[in-house]
């Protein structure tokens, strides 16, 4: 699964609109829409912003490796 799809799954699992997700993370809405649509490649700064944010840290392992470790609090949004 690509990062665009993963971003969308995380956002939907957290019941956030694109605007709300951007406000929480400090992303520009236009850039985030392009990420989620797959128009631009997701870079390390965007990945780190999500993986290190307290609300989304539970998805960090899955976001980067596709693995989960529920015993460590690392889950997927699915």
C-alpha positions, 0 to 999 in steps of 0.5 A, a space after each residue: 500500500 502506498 503512503 497516499 492510501 495510508 494517509 487516507 486510512 489514518 485520517 478516516 480512522 481518526 474521523 478527521 476531514 482533510 482540513 482537520 488533519 492538516 490543522 492538527 499536523 500543520 500541513 498545507 491543505 493543497 499539499 495534503 490533498 496532492 499527497 492523498 491523491 497520489 499526485 506528489 510523492 510523500 517525503 520524509 518530513 511529512 512521514 515524520 510529522 505523522 509518525 511522531 505526532 502523539 495522536 498518530 504515533 500508534 500507526 508509526 510502525 505500520 506507516 513505515 513497514 506495514 507491520 503492527 505490534 499491538 503489544 507495543 501499542 502499534 496498530 494499523 487503522 484498518 
